[in-house]
Amino acid sequence: MYNPYENVLKVMDEAVKVGGLSTDTYEMIRNPQRELKVYLPIRMDDGKIKVFEGYRVQHSNIRGPFKGGIRYSSFTDLNEVKALATWMSLKCAVANIPYGGAKGGITVDPTELSKGELMRLTRRYTFAIESIIGPDTDIPAPDVNTNAQTMAWVLDTYSMLKGKPSPGVVTGKPLELGGSKGRTAATGQGVVISTKLILEACGETLADTRIAVQGFGNVGSYAAKIAYEHGATIVALSDVSDAIYCEDGIDVSDVFAYVEAGNLLKDYKKDGIKHISNAELLTCTCDVLIPAAIENQITEENANELRCRYIVEAANGPTTEEADEILEKRKIVVIPDIFANSGGVIVSYFEWVQNIQTLTWSEKQIKEMLREIMAAAFEDIRQEVEKSACTWRIGAYIVALRRLITANEVKGLFP
């Protein structure tokens, strides 16, 4: 059975070996600093009380406050949250921003709850983890099945408990409550920046590229929309209901508006659009495959069937360790999640800075700073790939782990 936490540990171990990194304090990085499990009783709309399980894992604050999203999913468990928290530490280190890694989640299918029930669940969860979060301690953000509204509830609950406005406790919140311009599209924007950087490094351009995007949530929809606006041909898209394909290219602006209106892709009908399975989307002919759904999508069962030249991981952990080995042999370039989807946490950092310094940046400034940070991180990874003759994933892990290990060694062990 796939265990995402075991998967990330194996890749970390390999990166330490390939990069010749110090192992003296590495064991501290392999293990989360804190794992919290909470039980969340809420009163449902029918008057009955139901208890949900929630988690908050704080992996590392070696380089700064813990940072990481909160997801609502019926598949969420402790191993998933531990893996996601670890990836966040690596992601922040690759981007070289002063954050550590954390993650939270509640085991729930949010589609089965009313808005009122979701609000009560969010407030109960915030109350349960209030003692370990804060603007200088641990800053949550949206993730799978959570959004700006969710963050508004977290912010309000935390502020009520503290008796004062505390906008810096979360990022990804509404603009009216101190959110940052450009935050909603930031992760998708970063995915497109990642795609452009690897294509340019290989002498190609986005405008001449055929792209398939798995997942049309926040990340996938904005990645597809922004890539489309930059001239890329989007040949396939999928959401939770279905996948669509068009060899001549999909009008992403039309699909984006259709989904924004509350519709699902299974009902999308236009000339030239063919409905396909998720498996067919992953193996369709394209230049770039962008998995933007959930983890464990590209496995040893389908890795040999992929017909792309590049994979840009918009989701966390979409590719298994076994699949990585196959893709490397097939010379398919994989741009790893800890770099490719770091746009969200980078702009979250910008939002946090704006909150604690009570200032505001324009969307143009946000986009330019995001591009600069990702370009610098890409160059760090590229140099490591050349130096260590390794894959882009291992190169990114080496860069991240070197920074974490160095910070650990400089600080020393307390007490």
C-alpha positions in Angstrom: 0.0 0.0 0.0 1.4 3.4 -1.0 2.7 5.4 2.0 3.6 9.0 1.0 5.7 9.6 4.1 7.9 6.5 3.4 8.2 7.7 -0.2 9.5 11.2 0.8 12.0 9.6 3.3 13.4 7.3 0.6 14.0 10.3 -1.7 15.6 12.3 1.1 17.9 9.4 2.0 19.0 9.1 -1.7 19.6 12.9 -2.0 21.8 12.9 1.1 23.8 10.0 -0.4 24.1 11.5 -3.9 24.9 15.0 -2.6 27.4 13.8 -0.1 25.6 15.7 2.6 26.5 15.7 6.3 24.5 13.1 8.2 25.3 14.4 11.7 22.0 16.3 12.2 20.1 14.7 9.3 18.1 12.4 11.6 16.5 15.6 13.1 15.2 16.5 9.7 13.9 13.0 8.9 11.4 13.3 11.8 8.7 15.8 12.4 9.1 18.0 15.5 5.5 17.6 16.5 2.5 15.5 15.5 -0.9 16.6 16.8 -4.1 14.6 16.4 -7.4 16.2 17.6 -11.0 15.0 17.8 -13.5 17.6 16.6 -17.2 17.3 17.8 -19.6 19.5 16.0 -23.4 19.7 15.9 -24.7 18.9 12.5 -27.7 20.6 10.8 -30.0 17.8 11.9 -29.1 18.4 15.6 -26.9 15.3 16.0 -23.3 15.5 17.2 -20.6 14.0 14.9 -16.9 13.7 15.7 -14.2 14.2 13.1 -10.5 13.6 13.2 -8.0 16.4 12.6 -4.2 16.7 12.4 -1.5 19.3 12.5 2.1 18.1 11.9 4.9 20.6 12.4 7.9 19.1 10.6 10.7 21.8 11.0 11.1 25.4 12.1 14.9 25.4 11.7 14.7 28.2 9.1 11.6 30.0 10.3 8.0 29.7 11.5 6.2 26.5 10.5 4.2 27.1 7.3 1.6 24.8 5.5 -1.9 24.4 4.3 -5.0 22.7 5.8 -6.8 20.2 3.6 -10.2 18.6 4.0 -10.4 15.1 2.4 -11.9 11.7 3.3 -8.5 10.3 2.4 -6.5 12.4 4.8 -4.6 10.5 7.5 -1.5 11.1 9.6 1.0 9.6 7.1 -0.3 11.9 4.4 -0.1 15.0 6.6 3.4 14.0 7.8 4.6 13.7 4.2 3.0 17.0 3.2 4.6 18.7 6.2 8.0 17.3 5.2 7.6 18.5 1.6 6.7 22.0 2.9 10.0 22.2 4.7 11.9 21.1 1.6 9.8 23.5 -0.6 10.5 26.5 1.6 14.2 25.6 1.7 14.4 25.3 -2.1 12.8 28.7 -2.6 15.1 30.0 0.1 12.3 31.8 2.1 12.5 31.9 5.9 9.8 29.3 6.7 9.8 25.8 8.0 7.2 23.2 7.1 3.9 22.1 8.5 0.6 20.7 7.3 -2.9 20.2 8.6 -6.0 18.2 7.7 -9.3 16.9 8.7 -10.6 13.5 7.6 -13.9 14.6 6.0 -15.7 14.8 2.6 -16.5 18.5 2.5 -19.1 17.9 -0.3 -21.3 16.1 2.3 -21.4 19.1 4.7 -23.3 22.3 4.5 -21.6 25.7 4.6 -22.7 26.1 8.2 -21.3 22.7 9.1 -18.0 23.5 7.4 -17.8 26.7 9.3 -18.4 25.0 12.7 -15.9 22.3 11.8 -13.3 24.9 10.8 -13.8 26.9 14.0 -13.6 23.8 16.2 -10.4 22.7 14.5 -8.9 26.2 14.9 -9.8 26.1 18.6 -8.2 22.7 18.9 -4.8 23.8 17.4 -4.8 27.4 18.6 -2.1 26.8 21.1 0.4 25.8 18.5 -0.3 28.3 15.6 0.3 32.0 15.4 1.9 34.7 13.2 5.4 33.9 14.6 4.8 30.2 15.2 2.8 28.4 12.5 0.9 30.0 9.7 -1.8 27.8 8.0 -3.1 28.4 4.4 -5.6 26.8 2.0 -5.0 23.4 0.5 -7.1 20.7 -1.1 -10.9 21.5 -0.6 -10.2 24.7 1.5 -10.1 28.3 0.3 -10.1 31.9 1.3 -13.4 31.5 3.1 -11.9 28.7 5.2 -9.0 31.0 6.1 -11.4 33.8 7.0 -13.0 31.4 9.6 -9.6 30.4 10.9 -8.5 34.0 11.2 -11.7 35.1 12.9 -11.7 32.3 15.4 -8.0 32.8 16.3 -8.5 36.6 16.6 -11.5 36.1 18.9 -9.4 33.7 21.1 -6.5 36.2 21.3 -8.8 39.3 21.7 -7.2 41.2 18.9 -7.0 41.2 15.0 -4.3 38.7 14.0 -4.1 38.9 10.1 -0.7 37.2 10.0 -1.9 33.9 11.5 -3.0 32.7 8.0 -2.3 33.3 4.4 -4.6 32.8 1.4 -7.3 34.8 3.1 -9.7 37.3 1.3 -8.2 40.7 0.3 -10.7 42.4 2.6 -9.0 40.7 5.6 -5.4 41.4 4.6 -5.0 38.9 1.8 -2.4 39.5 -0.9 -3.1 40.4 -4.6 -2.0 37.5 -6.8 -2.3 34.8 -4.1 -5.3 32.9 -5.6 -3.5 32.2 -8.8 0.0 32.0 -7.3 0.5 28.2 -7.3 -0.7 27.9 -10.9 1.4 30.9 -11.8 4.4 29.2 -10.3 3.7 26.0 -12.3 3.8 28.0 -15.5 7.0 29.8 -14.5 8.5 26.4 -13.8 7.4 25.1 -17.1 8.8 28.1 -19.0 12.1 27.8 -17.2 12.7 24.1 -18.1 11.6 24.6 -21.6 13.9 27.6 -22.1 16.8 25.7 -20.6 16.2 23.1 -23.3 15.9 25.6 -26.1 12.1 25.5 -26.3 9.2 27.9 -25.8 5.8 27.7 -24.1 4.0 28.9 -27.2 5.1 25.8 -29.1 4.1 23.4 -26.4 1.2 20.9 -26.1 0.1 20.5 -22.4 -2.2 18.1 -20.6 -3.4 19.1 -17.1 -4.7 16.6 -14.6 -6.9 18.3 -12.1 -8.9 21.5 -12.5 -9.0 22.8 -9.0 -7.3 26.0 -8.0 -3.8 25.0 -9.1 -4.7 23.1 -12.3 -7.2 25.6 -13.5 -4.9 28.6 -13.1 -1.9 26.7 -14.5 -4.0 25.8 -17.6 -5.5 29.3 -18.0 -2.2 31.1 -17.6 -0.3 28.7 -20.0 -3.1 29.1 -22.5 -2.9 32.9 -22.3 0.9 32.6 -23.0 0.2 30.7 -26.2 0.5 27.0 -25.1 -1.9 24.5 -26.6 -3.9 22.7 -23.9 -4.9 19.3 -25.3 -6.4 17.7 -22.1 -8.0 18.7 -18.8 -9.7 16.8 -16.0 -11.6 17.4 -12.8 -13.2 15.1 -10.2 -15.9 14.1 -12.6 -14.3 13.5 -16.0 -11.5 14.4 -18.4 -11.7 16.1 -21.8 -9.4 16.0 -24.8 -9.1 18.0 -28.0 -6.1 17.4 -30.4 -6.4 20.9 -31.8 -6.5 22.5 -28.4 -9.1 23.4 -25.8 -10.5 26.9 -25.3 -9.4 27.1 -21.6 -10.9 30.5 -21.0 -14.3 29.0 -21.9 -13.8 26.0 -19.7 -12.6 28.1 -16.9 -15.7 30.3 -17.0 -17.9 27.1 -17.3 -16.3 25.6 -14.1 -16.3 28.9 -12.3 -20.1 28.9 -12.8 -20.4 25.7 -10.7 -20.4 23.1 -13.5 -18.4 19.9 -13.9 -16.4 18.8 -16.9 -18.5 15.7 -17.4 -21.2 18.0 -18.7 -19.0 20.2 -20.9 -19.8 19.8 -24.6 -18.2 21.7 -27.5 -17.3 20.8 -31.0 -14.1 18.7 -31.1 -14.2 17.9 -27.4 -13.8 14.2 -26.6 -14.5 12.8 -23.1 -11.8 10.5 -21.9 -10.8 8.7 -18.7 -8.3 10.0 -16.2 -5.9 7.2 -17.2 -6.2 8.3 -20.8 -5.3 11.8 -19.9 -2.1 10.8 -18.2 -1.0 8.8 -21.2 -2.2 11.1 -24.0 0.4 12.5 -26.4 1.7 15.9 -25.2 4.9 17.7 -24.6 4.2 18.6 -20.9 2.1 16.6 -18.5 1.0 18.6 -15.4 -0.4 16.4 -12.7 -2.3 18.9 -10.5 -4.7 16.6 -8.6 -3.5 14.4 -5.7 -0.5 12.2 -4.8 0.2 8.8 -6.2 -1.0 9.3 -9.8 2.1 8.4 -11.8 3.1 4.9 -10.7 5.1 1.9 -11.9 1.9 0.7 -13.5 1.5 3.6 -15.9 5.0 5.2 -16.1 5.9 3.2 -19.2 2.7 4.3 -20.9 3.3 8.1 -20.6 3.7 9.9 -23.9 5.2 13.2 -22.7 8.7 14.7 -22.6 8.3 16.7 -19.4 6.4 16.3 -16.2 5.8 19.4 -14.1 4.4 18.4 -10.7 1.7 20.9 -9.7 0.4 18.5 -7.1 2.3 17.3 -4.0 3.8 13.8 -4.4 2.0 12.8 -7.7 4.9 10.5 -8.7 6.0 7.4 -6.8 9.7 6.5 -6.3 9.2 3.4 -8.5 7.8 5.6 -11.3 10.7 8.0 -11.0 13.2 5.2 -11.8 11.2 4.3 -14.9 10.9 7.9 -16.1 14.6 8.5 -15.6 15.4 5.5 -17.8 13.0 6.9 -20.4 14.7 10.3 -20.2 11.4 12.1 -19.3 12.4 15.2 -17.4 10.5 15.6 -14.1 10.4 19.0 -12.4 9.6 18.1 -8.8 6.7 19.4 -6.7 8.9 21.0 -4.1 10.0 23.5 -6.8 7.2 23.4 -9.4 4.3 24.2 -7.0 6.2 26.5 -4.7 4.5 29.6 -6.1 1.8 29.4 -3.5 4.0 29.4 -0.4 6.2 32.1 -1.9 3.3 34.5 -2.4 2.0 33.4 1.0 5.3 34.6 2.3 4.7 37.9 0.6 1.2 38.1 2.1 2.7 37.4 5.6 5.3 40.1 5.2 2.7 42.6 4.1 0.6 41.7 7.2 3.3 42.0 9.8 4.7 45.2 8.2 1.2 46.7 7.5 2.0 47.4 3.8 0.6 46.5 0.5 2.2 45.5 -2.8 0.7 45.6 -6.3 -0.1 42.5 -8.2 2.6 43.5 -10.7 5.2 43.6 -7.9 4.0 40.3 -6.6 4.4 38.6 -9.9 7.8 40.0 -10.6 9.1 39.0 -7.1 7.7 35.5 -7.6 9.4 35.2 -10.9 12.8 36.3 -9.5 12.7 33.9 -6.6 11.7 30.9 -8.7 14.3 31.8 -11.4 17.0 31.9 -8.7 15.8 28.6 -7.2 15.7 27.0 -10.7 19.3 28.0 -11.2 20.4 26.6 -7.9 18.8 23.3 -8.8 20.2 23.3 -12.4 23.7 23.7 -11.1 23.2 20.9 -8.6 21.9 18.6 -11.3 25.0 19.3 -13.4 27.3 18.9 -10.5 25.9 15.7 -9.1 24.7 14.2 -12.5 21.3 13.5 -10.9 17.6 14.0 -11.7 15.9 17.3 -11.1 14.1 15.8 -8.1 17.3 14.7 -6.4 18.9 18.0 -7.3 16.1 20.0 -5.7 16.2 17.7 -2.6 20.0 18.2 -2.3 19.6 22.0 -2.4 16.9 21.9 0.2 18.5 19.4 2.5 21.9 21.2 2.4 20.2 24.4 3.6 18.3 22.6 6.4 21.3 20.6 7.5 23.5 23.7 7.5 20.9 25.7 9.6 20.8 22.8 12.0 24.5 22.6 12.4 24.9 26.4 12.8 22.3 26.4 15.6 23.5 23.3 17.3 21.5 21.0 19.6 19.5 22.3 22.5 19.9 21.6 25.3 
